[in-house]
Amino acid sequence: MTDTRAVAPQPADRPAAGRERRRHHHLRDLIDEMLASLRAAANRDLFTPQERADAETQLAAIMERVHAEAVNLGGRPEHADRGAAT
């Protein structure tokens, strides 16, 4: 008994892969568009230095609130029991 899944694809199998690619042309178009967008943005800074500084300040404030809330939740009894088996 031979397992055909373990066999490397033969050159005759390659046209089937081409048909599969053509069948999903909308997905291929989307992927091509995404790759083109990534290539276009690769060497371009999308934020000005001021925008980047503002975003970093906002992120730091958000993370402080998240940390404070996590510390607050950590002391609650119902939170401590979540991992326990029932």
PESUL-V776860 format. One record per residue. N is the residue number from 0. D_CENTER is the distance of its C-alpha to the mean C-alpha in whole Angstrom. Layout:
BEGIN
n:N d_center:D_CENTER
n:N d_center:D_CENTER
END
This chain:
BEGIN
n:0 d_center:41
n:1 d_center:38
n:2 d_center:34
n:3 d_center:33
n:4 d_center:29
n:5 d_center:30
n:6 d_center:32
n:7 d_center:30
n:8 d_center:30
n:9 d_center:33
n:10 d_center:34
n:11 d_center:35
n:12 d_center:32
n:13 d_center:30
n:14 d_center:31
n:15 d_center:29
n:16 d_center:26
n:17 d_center:27
n:18 d_center:28
n:19 d_center:25
n:20 d_center:23
n:21 d_center:25
n:22 d_center:25
n:23 d_center:21
n:24 d_center:22
n:25 d_center:20
n:26 d_center:17
n:27 d_center:18
n:28 d_center:19
n:29 d_center:16
n:30 d_center:14
n:31 d_center:17
n:32 d_center:17
n:33 d_center:13
n:34 d_center:14
n:35 d_center:17
n:36 d_center:16
n:37 d_center:14
n:38 d_center:17
n:39 d_center:19
n:40 d_center:17
n:41 d_center:17
n:42 d_center:21
n:43 d_center:21
n:44 d_center:21
n:45 d_center:19
n:46 d_center:21
n:47 d_center:25
n:48 d_center:26
n:49 d_center:27
n:50 d_center:24
n:51 d_center:22
n:52 d_center:25
n:53 d_center:25
n:54 d_center:21
n:55 d_center:21
n:56 d_center:24
n:57 d_center:23
n:58 d_center:20
n:59 d_center:23
n:60 d_center:24
n:61 d_center:22
n:62 d_center:21
n:63 d_center:25
n:64 d_center:25
n:65 d_center:22
n:66 d_center:24
n:67 d_center:27
n:68 d_center:26
n:69 d_center:25
n:70 d_center:28
n:71 d_center:30
n:72 d_center:28
n:73 d_center:29
n:74 d_center:33
n:75 d_center:33
n:76 d_center:34
n:77 d_center:32
n:78 d_center:29
n:79 d_center:31
n:80 d_center:32
n:81 d_center:28
n:82 d_center:28
n:83 d_center:31
n:84 d_center:32
n:85 d_center:35
END
